[in-house]
Amino acid sequence: MIAVAVIVATWAAMPPGWVLRKAPEAGFTGARQCANYTRESLVISLSDGQVAISRERRKHESERTLARTGGRLVGRDGGEWGGTLTWNPTNADPKVLLRENVKALLPLPGDTDALVVTGLSHLGLRYGKVHFARSSPTGLALRKIADLAGPPLVITADSPDTFLVAQDEGIVRLHSDGLVEPVCPLDLFGLGVASMVKAPDGSILLGMSRFVASVVPSAGGQCRADWYVSSDCPNFEVHKLDCVCVVQPAG
């Protein structure tokens, strides 16, 4: 059983029912391993400035689309089997532009531009790439503008033309011109990161399989991270390839 020392959380942005704990230990052991076996994800959302946390079954989004001037982009992610980025013109046959796993299609201001994020982590192969796409009634131009440390775990908008990207190594800010700016070094490997929002106070909330992290960025790409677990399941263990809540023995 994985028992964790907890105290009542006092950060105002967190909803009731969440308690602080120490960060998951490094390596694929203990609480980190148990979180990886969890079959649900914690999904964080904001409504009128208030944080809400819900549980959903873990899922893999294999296809995403984005309409742009003259047609639509279709990205597919087949994991180890590969993926594609296809441009589907309004009045012409589809054209495959990339044969890579598409992790995100990010619209930029206007109706023509977008960022396409691709990536893969399988066996010894690990990469992340960012492409700039611009459409027109006559076609679509695509060019690579940045490399990432690895595939994104989750992406959320930071401004109309910047995005926060969570990776195994932490959080970076992706600019529309390809600049990749460090925000917070954080070990997210194996934690099942499923959602990320930027709260009104500027902090960043990450929803994972068992954990929620509140990240407060500071100058120079550094940050403070507070880790939370649900007060109704502060202790858990692996059981038959699942991570289940357990009652800590008295004493």
C-alpha positions in Angstrom: 0.0 0.0 0.0 1.1 3.5 -0.7 0.4 5.7 2.3 1.0 9.5 1.9 1.2 12.2 4.6 -1.5 14.8 3.9 -2.5 18.1 5.3 -5.6 20.2 4.5 -5.1 22.3 1.4 -5.4 26.0 1.9 -5.0 27.4 -1.6 -8.2 29.3 -2.4 -8.4 28.2 -6.1 -8.7 24.5 -5.2 -12.2 23.2 -4.6 -13.0 21.3 -1.4 -12.0 17.7 -1.1 -8.4 17.9 -2.1 -5.4 17.6 0.3 -1.7 18.4 -0.1 0.9 15.7 -0.4 4.6 15.4 -1.3 5.5 15.1 -5.0 5.5 11.6 -6.5 8.9 10.0 -6.2 11.1 9.8 -9.3 11.1 6.6 -11.3 8.4 4.2 -12.3 7.7 3.0 -8.7 5.4 3.6 -5.8 2.7 6.3 -6.2 3.8 7.1 -9.7 3.4 3.5 -10.8 0.0 3.2 -9.1 -1.1 6.4 -10.9 -0.1 5.0 -14.2 -2.4 2.0 -13.7 -5.4 4.2 -12.8 -8.3 3.8 -15.3 -9.7 7.3 -14.9 -8.3 10.8 -15.5 -8.9 13.9 -13.5 -10.2 16.6 -15.8 -9.9 20.2 -14.7 -12.1 23.0 -15.9 -12.9 26.6 -15.1 -16.4 28.1 -14.7 -16.8 31.8 -13.7 -13.3 31.7 -12.3 -13.9 28.6 -10.2 -12.0 25.4 -10.5 -14.0 22.2 -11.1 -12.4 18.7 -11.1 -14.2 15.7 -12.5 -13.3 12.1 -13.3 -13.5 10.5 -16.7 -12.4 7.2 -18.2 -8.9 7.5 -19.7 -9.1 7.8 -23.5 -7.0 8.2 -26.5 -8.0 10.8 -29.1 -7.0 9.2 -32.5 -8.5 11.9 -34.8 -8.8 15.7 -34.7 -10.0 18.2 -37.3 -9.6 22.0 -37.8 -11.4 24.1 -40.5 -9.3 26.7 -42.2 -9.9 28.8 -45.3 -10.3 26.6 -48.3 -10.8 23.3 -46.5 -9.9 21.5 -43.3 -7.0 19.8 -41.6 -7.4 16.2 -40.4 -4.8 14.8 -38.0 -4.6 11.1 -37.0 -2.6 9.6 -34.2 -2.1 5.8 -34.4 0.6 5.6 -31.8 3.3 3.1 -32.7 1.4 2.4 -35.9 1.9 5.9 -37.2 -0.4 8.8 -38.1 -1.0 11.3 -40.9 -1.8 15.0 -41.4 -4.2 15.4 -44.4 -5.4 18.6 -46.1 -9.0 18.2 -47.3 -9.7 21.0 -49.8 -13.3 22.1 -50.2 -13.3 21.4 -54.0 -10.4 18.9 -54.5 -9.1 15.6 -53.4 -7.5 15.2 -50.0 -3.7 15.4 -49.8 -1.4 13.8 -47.2 1.1 16.4 -45.9 2.8 14.4 -43.1 3.1 10.8 -42.0 3.5 11.5 -38.3 1.3 11.2 -35.3 -0.7 14.4 -34.9 -1.1 15.4 -31.3 -2.8 18.8 -31.7 -4.2 21.2 -34.3 -4.0 24.7 -32.8 -5.9 27.5 -34.4 -4.2 31.0 -34.7 -6.0 34.3 -35.0 -7.9 34.6 -38.3 -9.1 31.8 -40.6 -5.9 30.7 -42.3 -3.1 29.9 -39.8 -2.6 27.0 -37.4 0.1 25.2 -35.5 0.4 21.4 -36.0 2.1 19.5 -33.2 3.3 16.0 -33.9 5.2 13.5 -31.8 5.8 9.9 -30.6 7.3 8.1 -27.7 7.7 4.4 -28.4 10.6 2.2 -27.3 13.8 4.2 -28.1 12.1 6.7 -30.4 10.9 9.9 -28.8 10.3 13.3 -30.5 8.0 16.3 -30.8 7.7 18.7 -33.7 5.8 21.9 -34.3 4.7 22.9 -37.9 3.2 26.2 -39.1 0.3 25.8 -41.5 -1.2 28.5 -43.7 -4.2 27.8 -45.9 -5.6 29.6 -48.9 -8.3 28.9 -51.5 -5.6 27.4 -53.7 -3.9 25.1 -51.1 -2.0 24.8 -47.9 1.6 25.6 -47.1 3.4 23.7 -44.2 6.8 24.2 -42.6 8.5 22.9 -39.4 9.3 25.7 -37.0 10.3 24.0 -33.8 11.4 20.8 -32.1 10.1 19.8 -28.6 11.8 17.6 -26.1 9.2 14.9 -26.7 5.5 14.5 -27.6 3.1 16.8 -25.8 1.0 15.2 -23.0 -1.6 18.0 -23.2 -1.8 21.6 -24.6 -3.9 24.5 -23.6 -4.2 28.1 -24.9 -2.2 30.8 -23.0 -3.1 33.7 -25.3 -4.4 34.0 -28.8 -1.0 33.1 -30.2 0.8 31.2 -27.4 0.1 27.8 -25.9 1.2 26.0 -22.7 2.5 22.5 -23.5 3.0 19.8 -20.8 5.7 17.2 -21.5 7.4 14.5 -19.4 10.0 17.1 -18.5 7.6 19.9 -17.4 5.7 22.8 -19.0 6.9 25.1 -21.8 5.2 28.0 -23.6 5.0 27.6 -27.4 4.8 30.8 -29.4 3.3 31.0 -32.9 6.7 31.8 -34.4 8.2 28.6 -33.0 9.9 30.0 -29.9 9.8 27.4 -27.1 10.0 29.1 -23.7 10.6 27.2 -20.4 7.9 27.7 -17.8 8.3 25.0 -15.2 10.7 22.0 -15.0 8.6 19.2 -13.5 8.8 15.4 -13.6 5.5 14.3 -15.2 6.6 11.0 -16.5 4.0 8.2 -16.0 1.5 10.3 -14.2 -1.2 10.2 -16.9 -1.5 14.0 -17.5 -4.9 14.5 -19.0 -5.9 18.2 -18.6 -4.4 21.6 -18.0 -5.9 25.0 -17.4 -4.5 28.4 -16.5 -6.3 29.8 -13.5 -7.3 33.5 -13.1 -4.5 34.0 -10.6 -1.9 33.0 -13.2 -1.2 29.5 -11.7 -1.4 26.4 -13.9 -3.4 23.4 -12.9 -2.6 19.9 -14.1 -5.1 17.0 -13.9 -3.6 13.6 -13.9 -4.6 10.0 -13.0 -4.4 10.4 -9.3 -2.8 13.8 -8.8 -3.6 17.4 -9.3 -0.6 19.8 -9.4 -0.9 23.6 -8.9 2.1 25.3 -10.6 3.0 28.9 -9.9 5.6 30.1 -12.5 8.3 32.6 -11.6 11.0 34.4 -13.6 13.7 32.4 -15.4 11.6 29.4 -16.2 11.3 28.3 -12.5 8.2 27.5 -10.5 6.6 26.3 -7.3 4.5 23.1 -7.6 2.0 21.9 -5.0 0.7 18.4 -5.3 -2.8 17.3 -4.3 -4.8 14.0 -4.0 -8.5 13.5 -3.3 -9.3 13.5 0.4 -11.5 10.4 -0.2 -8.6 8.5 -1.6 -5.3 9.7 -0.1 -3.9 6.1 0.0 -3.8 3.7 -2.9 -2.1 0.6 -4.2 -1.8 -1.5 -7.4 -4.3 -4.4 -7.5 -4.8 -6.6 -10.6 -3.3 -3.9 -13.0 -5.5 -1.2 -11.4 -4.8 1.5 -8.9 -7.4 1.2 -6.1 -8.1 3.2 -2.9 -7.3 1.5 0.4 -7.8 2.3 4.0 -4.6 3.0 5.9 -4.3 0.7 9.0 -4.6 2.5 12.3 -1.3 3.0 14.0 
